[in-house]
Amino acid sequence: MPNLFPGQHTLGLAFGGASPFSRKADEAPLNQRSKWQANHENYPIWSAADDAKNKAAKLSDAAVAEFEKASSKAQAKTGGIELYSAKYYAACTFGGMLACGLTHTAVTPLDLVKCRRQVDSKMYKGNFEAWGKIGRAEGIRGVFTGWGPTFWGYSVQGAFKYGGYEFFKKFYADLLGEDNFHKFKTGVYLSASASAELIADVGLCPFEAVKVRMQTTIPPFARTTLGGINYIVGKESFGGLYKGLYPLWGRQIPYTMMKFASFEKTVELIYGYLPGSKSDYGKGAQTAVSFAGGYIAGILCAIVSHPADVMVSKLNADRQPGEAFGAALKRIYGHIGFGGLWNGLPVRIVMIGTLTGLQWMIYDYFKIFMGLPTTGGATQDKQKS
């Protein structure tokens, strides 16, 4: 009895042209094809993945072209920037302002929870619970409590920190001479970053005082940065804005010393491990190295500076008017103990690691935009070669 069902060969001839997965190797010769079979040479196989890749490549190429165009215009307006000139330090200052102001503002929700948990470790069990409670009570504005003083304060601090670091690094390197600089460059990085941060914190301190009080009082004692400054000055005079300066130096100077020195060393090690020299790598690769080096540096400096960060939050939130700095420090430490100095550390590691990585990436990308080399990376041997 003949088979009533078509065989595999017959099905292949009838429907092979309708399948997007057919291969040319499996196609029958032209004289053996069914009249219903499509000509594959006229209908190439379409791939959604390839289409997406092609579109992404076109967008990337367009973005690079726009970046190059804008970069060329900016460099033409500045007339070219000579290394270590006044224009160079001005560009580094502006790049630092962008890097710190934007990134610190973006992580305000994390900073809000960190500060509140440092003041009262039992207030929230976790970040998501905290954001949920704050959002239900105050809306999205409540989750970003303190963004105003954060933006202004860290823009000022970033400008003086990065611009000052570039200035002091060159200043101390010139004092030592080239040969001694290569021998003691870690000391130069530490000294330059400490000098820059000492000045930067004077600009940051008033805004930090407003930010911490705004984030640790429920409801916030002020809604705007200027309102917070006026309130503190009215209650405690101008000195009330600077009563947290010493603990701020205690937090920020070690933090910045670790941030810059470990970044320089990490980036140097990365380029030393990679084949070729730093100049062999493109802009994207160099900024990726900056992000990686910044993230590692951020983890280290978060750990080093965390106890001082807790004390800054406590002093700005709990210090009584007219109370001496030493007395306030002793009272707060007696209340929280050594373990309390480490409240909120995991959150701060994530926050500072991401923050520092993004800061270095933005800062070095801006330097590239202005036609300047990225920060660090070349070892002495590769420089000589």
N, C-alpha and C positions, 0 to 999 in steps of 0.2 A: 504494500500500500504506500503510495507516495506521501512524503512529509508535507503536511498542510501549512507548516510555518516556515517563513523565509529563513535561510541560513545567515551566518555572520557576514559572509562575503556579499550577499545580496543587500543586506541592511547597510553595509558599509558603502556600497555603490549608490544606494538610494539617498542616504542621509549624511554621508561624509562631508558634503559641502556645507551643511548647516552647523557643523560643530566648530567652535572657535579653537579647539584643542588639536585639530588634525595636523599632522606633520607632512611636509612635502615628501619625505622618504616613504610614506605609506600611500601616497597618491598613485592611482592607476595611470597608465599612459593615456594620452588624449583620445586615441582610437578605441580605448576600452572603457571610457567613462560613461556613466549613465547620463541621459539628457537632462536629468534633474540636478546633477551635481554642479556646484558653483565652481568657477575658475578662481583658485586661491591667489593667483598672481594679481588679480584685480582687487582683492579684498584682504590686505595684510592683517595679521592678527593684532588686535588692539589690547593694550595692557593698561589697566587703571593705575597700577603702581608706577609704570613708566611715565604715564601722563602726569601724575602728581610730581614725580621727580623732575620732569621737564619744566613744569610750571614753577616749582620751587627754585630750580636753577635760574630761570628767567627773572624771577623776583629778586633772587640774590644778586645776580649780575646788575639788575637795575638799581638795587640799593647801593652796591659798591660804586656804580657810576655816579649816582647822586652824591655819595659821600666824597668821592674824589673831586667832583665839581665844586661842592661847598667848601672843601678843604683848600682847593686851589684859590678860590675867591678870598677866603680868610687870610691865607698866606700872602696873597697879592696886596690886600689892604694893609697888612702889618709891614710889608716890605721885606719880609724874611726876618727870622729871629736868630740872632747870634747867641750861641751858648754862653750862659753866665752874664748876659747883658741885663739891663733893666727890663727890657721887653720879655726876656726869658723868665725872670722872677715874677713878673706880672702875670704871664701866662700860667705859670705853676700855681700862683696864688688863686687865680680864677678857677683852674682845674680842681684844686683842693676844695674850694667853696662848693662846686658842683658835686664832687664826690661825697663829701660828708653831709651837706645839707639835704640832698635828695635821699640818700640811703637811710640816714637816721630817721627822717620823717616817714619813710615807707614802713619801717618796723615799729612805729609808735604803738600799735596794739600789743606787740610782744613786750615792749618796754613798760607799758602801763601795768600789765599783769606782774612783771618782774618786780617793779617798785612796790606794788601793793603786797605782794607775798613776802618781800623783804621786811616790810613794816609789820605785817601780821601773817605769819606762816600758815595760820588756820583759816584765813579768809576764803581761799579757794583750794579745791583739791587738785585742780589741773587747769591748763590753759583753756581748753574748750569749755569747761564748766564756767570759767571766769568770763570768757567772751559771751557765752550764752546769757549769763546773768546781767552783765553790763548792757548787752544789746537789748534785752527785754525791758530793762529799766530806763535806759537813756537813748536807745536807738544807735544807729551807726556813728553818730557824732560822739557818743559816749565811749565807743571802742577806740576812737582816735583822740581821746582826751589828752591834751598837752602837745598836740602837733605843732601849734604856732610857736611857742618858745623853743621847741625842738628844732624846727626849721631855721629860725633866726640864730639861735645859739650855736648850732653845729655848722652852719654856713660860715659864721665868723671864725669859729675854732678851726674849721678845715682850711680856710684861707691862710691863716697865720701858721698852722701846723705844717702844711705841705710846702707853701712858699718859704716859710722860715727854715724848714729842713733842708731844702735845696741850697739856700743861702749859707747856712751854718756848715753844711757838709763841705761846700767849696772853701769856706773860710778856714775851717780847721785843717782841711787837706793841704791848703797852701802854706799854712803855718808849719806843717810837718815836712813838706816836700814830697815829691812823687814816690821815692823809694821807701821812705818811712810810712807813707800812707798805705802802701800795700802790706806793710808789716803790721800796722796797727789800725787797719780799716774798720774792724768791728768796734774799736774804741771811738773812732770818728763817728760812726753811725749812731752809737749810743749817746755821745756828747751832743751831736747835732740835733737829734730828736728831742733830747731833754731840754735843750735851750729853746727850741721852737715851741714845745708844749708849755713851758713856763710862761711864755708870753701869750700863747693862744688861750690858756685857761682864764686869764684876766678878762678876756672878751666873752668867754663862755659862761662864767660864774653867775652873773645876774639872771641869765635866761635859764640856767640849770636850777637855780633856786625857785623860780616861778614854775618850771615844769614839774619838779618833784612835788611841790606843795599842791599843784593842780591835780596831779595824779593820785596823791595819797589822802586827799580830803574828799569825803563823800557827803553831799555833792561837792564838786570842785569849788574852791574859794573864789575863783575868778574864771571868766569865760574867754578872755582875750589876753594876749601877752602884755599889752600896755596896761590893761586893767590890773593884772597881777603885779606888775612893777609898781604902779601907783599905790596899790594896797599895802605892799610890803614897806615902801618908803614912808607912807603915812603912819604906819604902826611902829616901825623900828628904825626909821631914818634911812639914809642911803647905805649905811653900814650893814643893814639887814640883808642886802643883796649879796654881800661878800662874806657873810659869816661861815659859809661853807667852802671858802677858797683853800684853806690848808688841807682839809680832807680831799678836796678835788685835786689838788696837786699830788696828794698821796696816792690817789687812784690813777690819774691820767698820766703822770710822768713815767712811772714804771710801765704802764700800759703802752704808751707811745714808744718808749725805748725798746720794748720787746717787739712791738708791731713793726718798726722800721728795720731794726737790726736783723730780726729773724726773717723778714721778707727779703732783704738784700741777700742774706746767706742762702735762703731756700732757692731763690731764683738763680743765684750763681751755681748752686749744685745741680739744678735742673738743666741749665744750659751746658754745664760741664759734663753731664751724663749723656746728653743728646749728641749725635754726630754733627760735625761741622761747627760753625760759630753762630752767634746770635743773629748776625746780619743775614745769614742764609735763610732765615725763617720770615714768613710774611706777617702782615699786620694782625691777621686773625690768630695765628699761632702765638705771637708775642703777647697779645692780650689774654689768651687762654693761659699762658704761663703766669702772667700777672695775677689772674684770678686764683689759680692753684696755689701760688706762693702766698697770696693774701689770705686765703682761707686757712692755711696751716698756721700762719702768723697770728690770725685772729683767735684760733683755739688756744694757743700758748698765752697770748696776752690777756684773754678772758680769765684764765686760771690765776695768773699772777696778780691781776688787779681786782679780783672779785671781793676779797674782804674789805678793801677800801671803798668799793662801790656800795656795799651794804651800809657801811658807816656814813657815807655821804647821804644816802637816802634817809637813814635814821636821824642824822643831825639836822637835815633840812626839814624833816617832818616833826621831830620831837623836841628839839632844843628850845629851852625856855628863854624869853627875852632877858638879856642881862646875864645869862649863865655863861661862865667861862668855858672856853673850848675844852680844856683838860678835864674839867668837872663833868661836862656833858659827855665826853668820850668815856670816862670811867663809869658813869651812871648807866649809859646805854650798853656797854660791854658787860657790866654786872648783870644786866637784865637778860641779854640774849646768850651770853657765853661764847666759847670758841666755836661750837657747832653752829650757832646762829650766824656766824660770819660767812657761812657757805650756803645759806638759804638762796634758792633760785639759781644755783650754778649751772645745772643742765640747760635751763632755758637760756641763760646768758651765753653759754658756749655755742648753741645753735645760732643765737642772734648775732653775736660778735663775729663768729666764723664767717657767716654769710655776709654780714655787713662789711667786714674788712676785705673779703675777696672782691665784692662788688666795688668797694671804694678804689682799690688798686686798679681794677679793670677800667672803671670810668676815668680815673686820673690818667692812666697811661694811654687810653684811647683818645682822650682830649689832647695829650701831648703829640700823638701821631697826627691828629687832625690839624694841629698847628705846625706840623713839619718837624717835630722834635723827636729825639730818641726816647724809647721807653726806659723805665728806671732799672738800673742795675743789670747784672747778668753776665758780664764778661769777666773771666778769670784773667790773672796777670799773664799767664802763658799764652792764652788765646789773643790777648791784646797785643802782645809783642809779635806774634806770628802774623 
